[in-house]
Amino acid sequence: QVQLVESGGGLVQAGGSLRLSCAASGLTFSSRCMGWFRQALGKEREFVAAIRWSGGTYYSDSMKGRFTISRDNIANTVYLQMNSLKSEDTAVYYCAAGKTLQSIIAVSRVDGVDYWGKGTLVTVSS
């Protein structure tokens, strides 16, 4: 049974930082691109960042420079370091796993995700 379990969300003041984690189990983690998406209230789910099994990364233009995605293929965990947070970053953040050996570009699309986590809420107060 595949599980993606996010943690690290919470309430933070604008300008602050948070680090999200996603622990994966039940899948071939080291052969998949992993990603993060977010969904604000009343809005569509949007791509944040993705990372190849080799460590190459791909970011949404609006998050580039403030967010950093990383992964630990031994611990089967993917991380999202978020700095200089803004109120508009408030959203539920979802961990995503792409299909085995799928490209990083494919996993940046909602329809390219194979598995989803349940999400963790990030609230940025201004």
Secondary structure, 3 states (H helix, E strand, C coil): CCEEEEECCEEEECCCCEEEEEEEECCCHHHEEEEEEEECCCCCCEEEEEECCCCCEEECCCCECCEEEEEECCCCEEEEEECCCCHHHCEEEEEEEEEECCCCCHHHCHHHEEEECCCEEEEEEC
